[in-house]
Amino acid sequence: MGDLFFFLKMILMTFLFVVLSQIKIGDHTLEVRAQKFLATSAIIEPLQEVAHGGVLALREAWKMASGVVGSKIKSSFHSDNLPGKRHLNIQIERSKSFIDDQLKKVQASGKQVQKAAFDEIQQQKGHLEDDLLDELKSEGFKTEDEY
């Protein structure tokens, strides 16, 4: 029960502080006056320098700690296994007998293609000769058989 009363007191005090900081004296509220005082106070500049030094010290400590940890971790791994440097070195090679079988199949199919192409050319040649004879006959030329 004491925690609940503490919580309620703190809410009430916060509310009162916010309301009182909005009271306007002259041209500015108490809140604006407090901000200006903090910004122009003589103690703010040394505090800012201390905070800046603390940030620099933390940054350097972090770099040093991460560098030590990183180098220890890096040294525990083989350099070929680091990310970005991994190579599986997998080589797949066909057997000599498979390559020879494929070569024979290609040569056999090549002969079939050659024969089919030759037959096609002979057939087209025959059609061209027939078409030429028909054209010559239509123009009045006589063939050897007609003489």
Secondary structure in CASP SS format (residue, H / E / C, confidence):
PFRMAT SS
TARGET T0000
AUTHOR 0000-0000-0000
METHOD secondary structure of the structure
MODEL  1
M C 1.00
G H 1.00
D H 1.00
L H 1.00
F H 1.00
F H 1.00
F H 1.00
L H 1.00
K H 1.00
M H 1.00
I H 1.00
L H 1.00
M H 1.00
T H 1.00
F H 1.00
L H 1.00
F H 1.00
V H 1.00
V H 1.00
L H 1.00
S H 1.00
Q C 1.00
I C 1.00
K E 1.00
I E 1.00
G C 1.00
D C 1.00
H E 1.00
T E 1.00
L H 1.00
E H 1.00
V H 1.00
R H 1.00
A H 1.00
Q H 1.00
K H 1.00
F H 1.00
L H 1.00
A H 1.00
T H 1.00
S C 1.00
A C 1.00
I C 1.00
I H 1.00
E H 1.00
P H 1.00
L H 1.00
Q H 1.00
E H 1.00
V H 1.00
A H 1.00
H H 1.00
G H 1.00
G H 1.00
V H 1.00
L H 1.00
A H 1.00
L H 1.00
R H 1.00
E H 1.00
A H 1.00
W H 1.00
K H 1.00
M H 1.00
A H 1.00
S H 1.00
G H 1.00
V H 1.00
V H 1.00
G H 1.00
S H 1.00
K H 1.00
I H 1.00
K H 1.00
S H 1.00
S H 1.00
F C 1.00
H C 1.00
S H 1.00
D H 1.00
N H 1.00
L C 1.00
P C 1.00
G C 1.00
K C 1.00
R C 1.00
H C 1.00
L C 1.00
N C 1.00
I C 1.00
Q C 1.00
I C 1.00
E C 1.00
R C 1.00
S C 1.00
K H 1.00
S H 1.00
F H 1.00
I H 1.00
D H 1.00
D H 1.00
Q H 1.00
L H 1.00
K H 1.00
K H 1.00
V H 1.00
Q H 1.00
A H 1.00
S H 1.00
G H 1.00
K H 1.00
Q H 1.00
V H 1.00
Q H 1.00
K H 1.00
A H 1.00
A H 1.00
F H 1.00
D H 1.00
E H 1.00
I H 1.00
Q H 1.00
Q H 1.00
Q H 1.00
K H 1.00
G H 1.00
H H 1.00
L H 1.00
E H 1.00
D H 1.00
D H 1.00
L H 1.00
L H 1.00
D H 1.00
E H 1.00
L H 1.00
K H 1.00
S H 1.00
E C 1.00
G C 1.00
F C 1.00
K C 1.00
T C 1.00
E H 1.00
D H 1.00
E H 1.00
Y C 1.00
END
